[in-house]
Amino acid sequence: MSSGLIVEGLRAIEPAPSVVSIGFFDGVHRGHQSIIRRAVHRASAQELRSVVVTFDRHPMEVVNPGSQPQLLMTLARRARTLAEQDVDLVVVLPFDDDVRHWSADAFVDNVLVDALQARNVVVGTNFRFGHKAAGDLTTLGDLGPGRGFTAEGVALLEVDGAVVSSTEVRAAVDAGKVEVAARMLGRPHLVDGVVVRGDQRGAGLGYPTANVQVSRRVAVPARGIYAGACSWPDGREHPCVTSVGVNPTFGGQQLRIEAYLLDFSGDLYGDLVAVDFRHRLRAEERFESVAALVTQIDADVAEARRLLER
């Protein structure tokens, strides 16, 4: 799968006739992927450039600060994942107070017409844009003919009888239902972070862990123990068992993400890694003794091996 070019802002765009899909695309879930696939197909059929337009922050962060949801991805991860959808170009548009106040007409003219020379626009049927979200698919359909483009809506995707949305994925992650989240995403949910020094208590228990520091704005699963993988930007991947919690056995209070990499040796401090969550093993527990905790960790690791090898 090829990766498209990522640019920031409208001034960085080389004008060319394009098929454009637009959205915040948090998580780049299977519903988002279906929209982008339609746009890529339209572009290929007409020998046009395929473009995805996303935003550098959640619109609610500007419209109503403090009301924005936890995000399923960092901006860097979202942009890279969009670029991996066989598109030619990903445009990251700063959503600032100026853009917030663009009317629907101004958004169409500034982004779709002047910057991208849109010939087709493909969006989800629930797409809204412009000041106070006044624009929708019907608006695009009305404005398009006079500006040289057509508009097409892609119906919302259903998985397991439920409509796939970023909101539903967040709810599944928040509940620790990582298998449900993975079915909606089309891949396991993950978090990006840097390995930092922790209490180094795991080494003394025989299970040294990588303490992964992630953005507070990114959604992490409910407290518990998970099986998954740790990966690096160069593509390396290693199976792991990850604890999301506060270490209640030791009286901890700060939420941490600590990954034990199976059969791994080496120094991870300072590494940028991604930890994904494929299976929930159990909820977080407080144990009466360190010995009881180690016995449970032994069982967790054995179960993780079984699930990941399967």
C-alpha positions in Angstrom: 0.0 0.0 0.0 1.4 3.3 -1.0 1.6 6.4 1.2 0.6 9.8 0.0 2.2 13.2 0.6 1.2 15.0 3.8 1.1 18.8 3.8 0.0 21.4 6.3 -2.2 24.3 5.3 -3.7 25.4 2.0 -0.6 27.3 0.8 1.4 24.1 0.6 -0.9 22.6 -2.0 0.0 22.4 -5.7 -3.3 23.1 -7.5 -4.5 20.2 -9.6 -7.9 18.7 -10.5 -8.8 16.4 -7.6 -11.3 14.1 -6.0 -11.6 15.2 -2.3 -12.8 13.5 0.9 -13.2 15.7 4.0 -13.5 14.9 7.7 -11.8 14.9 11.0 -11.4 11.1 10.6 -10.5 10.4 14.3 -9.3 6.8 14.4 -9.6 6.4 10.6 -12.1 3.6 11.3 -13.7 1.3 8.8 -16.4 3.8 8.0 -13.8 6.5 7.2 -11.9 4.0 5.1 -15.0 3.2 3.0 -15.4 7.0 2.3 -11.8 7.3 1.3 -11.8 4.2 -0.8 -14.8 5.6 -2.8 -12.9 8.8 -3.4 -9.7 7.0 -4.5 -11.8 4.8 -6.9 -13.4 7.9 -8.4 -10.0 9.6 -8.8 -8.5 6.5 -10.4 -11.4 6.2 -12.9 -10.9 9.8 -14.0 -7.1 10.0 -13.7 -7.4 12.7 -11.1 -5.5 13.3 -7.9 -7.1 11.8 -4.7 -7.0 14.1 -1.7 -8.0 13.8 2.0 -8.6 16.9 4.0 -8.5 16.7 7.8 -8.0 19.2 10.6 -5.2 19.7 13.1 -7.5 19.7 16.1 -11.0 18.6 17.0 -13.3 21.5 16.0 -14.9 21.5 19.4 -11.5 22.5 20.9 -12.0 25.8 19.2 -15.8 26.1 19.2 -16.3 25.1 22.8 -13.0 24.6 24.6 -13.1 21.8 27.1 -15.9 19.9 25.4 -13.8 18.1 22.9 -13.6 14.3 23.3 -10.5 12.2 24.0 -8.9 11.4 20.7 -8.3 7.9 19.3 -5.1 9.0 17.6 -2.4 11.7 17.8 -2.4 14.1 14.8 0.8 12.6 13.5 -0.7 9.0 13.7 -3.9 10.2 12.0 -2.1 11.9 9.2 0.1 8.9 8.6 -2.8 6.5 8.6 -4.7 8.6 6.2 -1.7 8.8 3.9 -1.6 5.0 3.9 -5.1 4.7 2.4 -3.7 4.8 -1.2 -4.4 8.6 -1.5 -2.1 11.0 -3.3 -2.3 13.8 -0.8 -3.3 14.5 2.8 -4.0 18.1 3.7 -3.9 19.0 7.4 -6.0 22.2 7.7 -5.4 24.3 10.8 -8.9 24.7 12.5 -8.4 28.1 14.0 -10.9 30.9 14.9 -10.7 32.2 11.3 -11.7 28.8 9.8 -14.3 28.4 12.4 -16.1 31.5 11.1 -16.0 30.6 7.5 -19.5 30.2 6.0 -20.3 27.0 4.1 -19.8 29.0 0.9 -16.5 30.3 2.0 -15.2 26.9 3.0 -16.2 25.5 -0.4 -14.5 28.3 -2.2 -11.4 28.5 -0.1 -10.7 24.8 0.2 -12.5 22.8 -2.5 -12.4 25.3 -5.4 -9.4 27.6 -5.0 -6.9 25.3 -3.3 -7.9 21.8 -4.6 -9.7 22.3 -7.9 -12.2 19.7 -6.8 -14.1 17.8 -9.5 -15.8 15.3 -7.1 -16.3 15.6 -3.3 -17.0 12.4 -1.3 -18.1 12.6 2.3 -20.1 10.7 4.9 -23.8 11.3 4.8 -23.5 12.9 8.3 -20.8 15.4 7.2 -21.2 19.0 8.4 -19.1 22.0 7.7 -19.0 25.8 7.8 -19.9 28.3 10.6 -22.2 26.7 13.2 -22.0 23.5 11.1 -24.6 25.0 8.7 -23.3 23.1 5.6 -24.0 19.5 4.8 -24.2 17.0 1.9 -27.2 18.9 0.5 -25.3 22.1 0.6 -22.4 20.6 -1.3 -24.8 19.3 -3.9 -26.3 22.7 -4.3 -23.0 24.6 -4.5 -21.1 22.1 -6.6 -22.6 22.5 -10.1 -21.7 26.2 -10.3 -18.2 25.6 -9.0 -17.3 22.6 -11.2 -17.7 19.7 -8.8 -20.3 17.0 -7.9 -20.9 15.8 -4.3 -21.4 12.2 -3.2 -22.4 10.8 0.2 -21.3 7.5 1.5 -23.7 5.7 3.9 -22.5 5.0 7.4 -21.0 1.6 7.9 -22.5 -1.0 10.3 -20.4 -3.6 12.1 -22.0 -6.2 14.4 -25.4 -4.4 13.9 -24.1 -1.1 15.1 -23.2 2.1 13.2 -19.4 2.6 13.2 -18.4 6.1 14.5 -15.5 7.6 16.3 -17.9 8.0 19.3 -18.7 4.3 19.3 -15.1 3.3 19.1 -14.2 5.7 22.0 -17.0 4.1 24.1 -15.7 0.6 23.4 -12.1 1.6 24.3 -13.3 3.4 27.4 -15.1 0.2 28.5 -12.1 -1.9 27.8 -13.8 -3.7 25.0 -10.8 -3.7 22.8 -11.9 -6.5 20.5 -15.1 -4.6 19.7 -13.0 -1.5 19.0 -10.7 -3.4 16.7 -13.6 -4.7 14.7 -14.8 -1.1 14.1 -11.3 0.2 13.4 -10.2 -2.7 11.3 -7.1 -3.0 13.5 -6.3 -2.9 17.2 -6.6 0.4 19.0 -3.1 1.7 20.0 -1.4 4.6 21.8 1.8 6.3 20.9 4.3 7.4 23.5 7.9 7.6 24.7 9.4 5.1 27.1 10.3 6.9 30.4 11.7 5.7 33.7 9.2 4.5 36.2 9.5 2.9 39.6 11.5 0.0 38.1 9.5 -2.2 40.4 8.7 -4.7 37.6 12.3 -5.8 37.2 12.4 -6.8 40.8 9.3 -9.0 40.2 10.9 -10.7 37.2 8.8 -8.7 34.7 10.6 -5.5 33.7 8.2 -3.2 32.0 8.4 -0.2 29.6 6.6 2.8 31.2 5.0 4.5 28.1 4.2 8.1 28.5 1.3 9.1 26.3 -0.6 12.3 25.7 -3.4 13.0 28.2 -5.6 13.8 25.2 -5.5 10.3 23.7 -8.1 7.6 24.7 -6.6 4.7 26.7 -8.6 1.5 27.5 -10.3 1.0 30.9 -8.0 -0.1 33.7 -6.9 -3.6 33.3 -4.4 -6.1 31.7 -4.2 -6.5 28.0 -2.4 -8.6 25.4 -1.1 -6.9 22.3 2.1 -5.7 20.7 4.7 -3.0 21.0 6.0 -1.5 17.8 8.6 1.0 16.6 8.5 3.5 13.8 10.8 1.3 11.7 8.2 -1.5 11.6 9.6 -3.8 14.3 7.0 -5.4 16.5 7.1 -7.4 19.7 4.3 -9.1 21.6 3.6 -7.7 25.0 1.3 -7.7 28.1 0.3 -4.2 29.1 -1.1 -2.9 32.3 -3.3 0.2 32.3 -3.8 1.3 35.8 -2.4 2.8 39.0 -0.6 -0.3 40.6 -3.1 -0.5 43.5 -1.1 -3.3 45.2 1.7 -0.7 45.8 -0.7 2.1 46.7 -0.2 3.9 43.3 -2.5 6.8 42.3 -1.1 7.9 38.9 -2.5 6.2 35.8 0.3 4.4 33.9 0.7 2.3 30.8 3.3 -0.3 31.4 4.2 -2.9 28.8 6.1 -6.1 29.5 7.6 -7.3 26.2 7.7 -11.1 26.1 11.2 -12.6 25.8 12.8 -9.2 25.2 16.1 -7.9 26.4 17.5 -4.4 25.8 17.2 -0.8 26.8 14.0 1.0 25.7 14.4 4.3 27.5 13.7 7.2 25.2 12.2 5.0 22.4 9.1 6.2 20.6 6.8 3.2 20.6 3.2 2.3 19.9 1.4 -0.1 22.2 -1.7 -1.8 20.8 -4.5 -3.7 22.7 -5.7 -6.9 21.1 -7.3 -8.8 24.0 -8.5 -7.8 27.5 -7.2 -10.4 30.0 -8.8 -9.0 33.2 -9.6 -6.0 35.2 -7.1 -4.2 37.5 -6.9 -5.8 40.9 -5.3 -5.1 44.3 -3.4 -8.1 45.7 -2.8 -8.9 49.3 0.8 -9.8 48.7 3.6 -9.4 46.2 3.7 -13.2 45.8 0.0 -13.3 44.9 0.6 -10.5 42.3 3.5 -12.4 40.7 1.4 -15.6 40.5 -1.3 -13.7 38.7 1.3 -12.1 36.3 2.6 -15.5 35.5 -1.0 -16.5 34.5 -1.5 -13.3 32.6 1.7 -13.9 30.5 0.7 -17.5 29.8 -2.8 -16.5 28.7 -1.3 -13.6 26.5 1.0 -16.1 24.8 -1.9 -18.4 24.1 -4.1 -15.7 22.6 -1.4 -14.0 20.6 0.0 -17.2 19.2 -3.6 -18.2 18.2 
